Amino acid sequence: MSVHRGGHASPADVVARVAAVLTAAPQQQLPQQVCDAFASTLDADGCALSLIPHTEQALVVHATGIAGPAELAQFTLADGPTVTASATSRTVLIDDLTHTTWPIGGCLSDQLPHIRAALALPVQLGGLCLGTITAYSTHPHHFTPDQADHALAAAQLAAAPLADSVTDLLGSHPTATQATECWVQVHQAVGYLAAQLHCTTTDALDLLRARAFTQNVSLHHLATHILPTHTTNRRPDTEPPPHDE
């Protein structure tokens, strides 16, 4: 089911709409209503809220329309706008997926046949990225920089209330502790690699993904071997960190 499109919403409307939802919606309905607010004001066909998408413990909290399958496909690929926004804590804006390639997924339009455009927003709290809010369109869609800026502001406005609303969900998730540790270590590894190589976090993530792909290991496994021992509490006698040939 597609979400009703706002059509003529101004860029600032997403902030006002999300603020209204945060004020009026019951806590357990926040994920759904926040996703609806983003979809309608961004003229999108679907929207998803996901936790830690850049790890193997990724979890879709709520998704509307076409967003659910798109999120799950990216989790499987460990690539795409949602995964990148989560790992780098940066907004990812794609006007036309058919003209965009990714380090591992290649042309993602082949993997996401019903998706043409996406706006992925990091949801950050306390300096760490909890997850993402991603809006999707079934047609090429020009998200303006002003739209992206206001949408990011709305995502940050919703971060703390959304974190509270999914506390019960995380508490009942059998791998919640493992998921949190996994998320933190991949996030740290991207930052550590960027600092060591004097590159952007986006480039660091690309390098991390490429190495994980060629070695046929998960991002989390590779992250624990890249970070210094004192950061991950990895025992000194375990396998040494992989290094470039």
C-alpha positions as CSV (number, residue, x, y, z in Angstrom):
1,M,0.0,0.0,0.0
2,S,1.4,3.4,-1.0
3,V,1.4,6.3,1.4
4,H,-0.7,9.3,0.5
5,R,1.5,11.9,-1.2
6,G,1.7,15.4,0.1
7,G,2.2,16.9,-3.4
8,H,2.9,20.5,-2.5
9,A,4.6,20.3,0.9
10,S,7.3,22.8,1.5
11,P,10.8,21.6,2.7
12,A,10.1,22.9,6.3
13,D,6.8,21.0,6.5
14,V,8.5,17.8,7.5
15,V,9.9,19.4,10.7
16,A,6.5,20.8,11.6
17,R,4.7,17.5,10.8
18,V,7.2,15.3,12.8
19,A,7.0,17.8,15.7
20,A,3.2,17.5,15.8
21,V,3.5,13.7,15.7
22,L,6.0,13.6,18.6
23,T,3.6,15.8,20.6
24,A,0.3,13.9,19.9
25,A,1.1,10.3,19.1
26,P,1.1,7.5,21.7
27,Q,4.7,6.2,22.3
28,Q,4.0,2.8,20.8
29,Q,2.7,4.4,17.6
30,L,5.6,6.8,17.1
31,P,7.6,4.7,14.6
32,Q,4.5,4.3,12.3
33,Q,3.4,7.9,12.5
34,V,6.9,9.3,12.1
35,C,7.3,7.2,8.9
36,D,4.0,8.4,7.6
37,A,4.9,12.0,8.3
38,F,8.2,11.7,6.4
39,A,6.6,9.9,3.5
40,S,3.7,12.4,3.0
41,T,5.8,15.5,3.4
42,L,8.6,14.3,1.1
43,D,6.2,13.1,-1.6
44,A,7.5,9.5,-1.2
45,D,5.9,6.1,-1.9
46,G,7.2,4.6,1.4
47,C,9.4,5.2,4.4
48,A,11.2,2.9,6.9
49,L,12.8,3.3,10.3
50,S,15.5,0.7,10.8
51,L,18.0,0.1,13.6
52,I,21.7,-0.4,13.0
53,P,21.3,-1.2,9.2
54,H,25.1,-1.5,8.6
55,T,25.4,-4.6,10.8
56,E,24.2,-8.1,10.6
57,Q,21.9,-7.4,13.5
58,A,19.9,-4.9,11.5
59,L,16.2,-4.6,12.4
60,V,13.3,-2.9,10.6
61,V,11.2,-1.2,13.2
62,H,8.5,0.0,10.9
63,A,8.1,0.3,7.1
64,T,5.4,1.5,4.8
65,G,4.7,0.7,1.2
66,I,7.7,-0.3,-0.8
67,A,10.2,0.5,2.0
68,G,10.2,-2.9,3.8
69,P,11.5,-5.0,0.9
70,A,14.0,-2.3,0.0
71,E,15.4,-2.3,3.5
72,L,15.7,-6.1,3.7
73,A,17.4,-6.2,0.3
74,Q,20.1,-3.8,1.5
75,F,20.6,-5.7,4.7
76,T,21.3,-8.8,2.6
77,L,23.7,-6.9,0.3
78,A,25.3,-4.9,3.2
79,D,25.2,-2.0,0.7
80,G,22.9,0.8,-0.4
81,P,21.7,4.2,0.8
82,T,20.3,3.0,4.1
83,V,23.4,1.0,5.1
84,T,25.7,3.9,4.0
85,A,23.8,6.5,6.0
86,S,23.9,4.3,9.1
87,A,27.6,3.5,8.9
88,T,28.8,7.0,8.0
89,S,26.2,9.1,10.0
90,R,25.6,11.1,6.8
91,T,22.6,11.8,4.7
92,V,22.5,9.8,1.4
93,L,20.4,11.3,-1.4
94,I,19.8,9.4,-4.6
95,D,17.7,11.0,-7.3
96,D,17.8,8.0,-9.7
97,L,19.1,4.6,-8.6
98,T,19.5,3.4,-12.2
99,H,22.4,5.9,-12.6
100,T,24.1,5.1,-9.2
101,T,26.6,2.3,-8.5
102,W,27.8,1.0,-5.2
103,P,31.0,-0.6,-4.1
104,I,29.5,-4.1,-3.5
105,G,26.0,-4.0,-4.8
106,G,26.9,-2.5,-8.2
107,C,23.9,-1.0,-9.9
108,L,21.4,-1.4,-7.0
109,S,18.4,-0.9,-9.3
110,D,18.9,-4.5,-10.3
111,Q,18.5,-5.6,-6.7
112,L,15.8,-3.0,-5.9
113,P,13.6,-3.1,-9.1
114,H,10.8,-1.1,-7.7
115,I,13.0,1.7,-6.2
116,R,14.2,4.7,-8.3
117,A,15.0,7.3,-5.6
118,A,15.8,7.4,-1.9
119,L,16.7,9.8,0.8
120,A,18.4,8.1,3.8
121,L,18.8,10.0,7.0
122,P,20.9,9.0,10.0
123,V,19.1,9.0,13.4
124,Q,21.8,10.0,15.9
125,L,21.7,10.2,19.7
126,G,24.6,10.9,21.9
127,G,27.1,11.0,19.0
128,L,26.2,7.6,17.7
129,C,23.9,6.6,14.9
130,L,21.0,4.5,16.2
131,G,19.7,3.8,12.7
132,T,18.1,5.5,9.8
133,I,14.9,6.9,8.4
134,T,14.7,6.3,4.6
135,A,12.1,7.6,2.2
136,Y,11.7,5.8,-1.1
137,S,10.1,6.7,-4.5
138,T,9.1,4.5,-7.3
139,H,10.1,7.1,-9.9
140,P,13.1,9.4,-10.3
141,H,12.7,12.1,-7.7
142,H,14.8,15.2,-7.1
143,F,15.2,15.7,-3.4
144,T,16.5,19.2,-3.0
145,P,19.3,20.1,-0.6
146,D,16.7,22.2,1.3
147,Q,14.5,19.2,1.6
148,A,17.4,17.0,2.8
149,D,18.5,19.5,5.4
150,H,15.0,19.9,6.9
151,A,14.4,16.1,6.8
152,L,17.7,15.6,8.6
153,A,16.6,18.1,11.2
154,A,13.3,16.3,11.6
155,A,15.1,13.0,12.0
156,Q,17.3,14.4,14.8
157,L,14.2,15.9,16.5
158,A,12.7,12.5,16.5
159,A,15.8,10.6,17.7
160,A,15.3,10.6,21.4
161,P,11.5,9.9,21.4
162,L,12.0,7.1,18.8
163,A,14.8,5.6,21.0
164,D,12.4,5.6,23.9
165,S,9.6,4.1,21.9
166,V,11.6,1.1,20.7
167,T,13.1,0.3,24.1
168,D,10.6,-2.4,24.7
169,L,11.2,-3.8,21.2
170,L,15.0,-3.9,21.8
171,G,14.5,-5.4,25.2
172,S,12.5,-8.3,23.8
173,H,14.9,-8.8,20.9
174,P,17.0,-11.9,21.7
175,T,20.2,-10.5,20.3
176,A,19.8,-6.9,21.5
177,T,23.0,-6.8,23.5
178,Q,24.9,-8.4,20.6
179,A,23.3,-6.0,18.2
180,T,24.3,-3.0,20.2
181,E,27.9,-4.2,20.5
182,C,28.0,-5.0,16.8
183,W,26.7,-1.6,15.8
184,V,29.2,0.3,18.0
185,Q,32.2,-1.7,16.7
186,V,31.4,-1.2,13.0
187,H,30.8,2.5,13.6
188,Q,34.1,2.8,15.5
189,A,36.0,0.9,12.8
190,V,34.8,3.2,10.1
191,G,35.9,6.2,12.1
192,Y,39.3,4.6,13.0
193,L,40.0,3.7,9.4
194,A,39.1,7.2,8.2
195,A,41.5,8.7,10.7
196,Q,44.3,6.3,9.9
197,L,44.0,6.8,6.1
198,H,43.1,10.5,6.3
199,C,40.0,9.9,4.2
200,T,36.3,10.4,4.6
201,T,34.1,8.0,6.5
202,T,32.3,7.2,3.2
203,D,35.6,6.2,1.6
204,A,36.5,4.2,4.8
205,L,33.2,2.4,4.7
206,D,33.7,1.5,1.0
207,L,37.2,0.1,1.8
208,L,35.8,-1.9,4.7
209,R,33.0,-3.3,2.6
210,A,35.3,-4.3,-0.2
211,R,37.7,-6.1,2.2
212,A,34.8,-7.9,3.9
213,F,33.5,-8.9,0.5
214,T,36.8,-10.2,-0.8
215,Q,37.5,-12.1,2.4
216,N,33.9,-13.4,2.6
217,V,33.4,-12.2,6.2
218,S,30.9,-9.8,7.9
219,L,31.5,-6.2,8.4
220,H,31.4,-6.8,12.2
221,H,34.0,-9.6,12.0
222,L,36.3,-7.3,10.0
223,A,35.7,-4.4,12.4
224,T,36.8,-6.3,15.4
225,H,40.1,-7.1,13.7
226,I,40.7,-3.6,12.5
227,L,40.2,-1.8,15.8
228,P,43.0,-1.7,18.3
229,T,42.8,-4.4,21.0
230,H,42.0,-2.0,23.8
231,T,39.0,-0.7,21.9
232,T,37.3,-4.0,21.2
233,N,38.6,-5.9,24.3
234,R,39.9,-8.5,21.8
235,R,42.4,-10.9,23.3
236,P,46.0,-10.4,22.1
237,D,46.3,-14.1,21.0
238,T,43.4,-13.9,18.5
239,E,43.9,-13.6,14.8
240,P,45.8,-10.4,13.9
241,P,44.1,-7.6,12.0
242,P,44.1,-8.0,8.2
243,H,46.3,-5.7,6.3
244,D,46.8,-4.6,2.8
245,E,49.1,-6.7,0.6
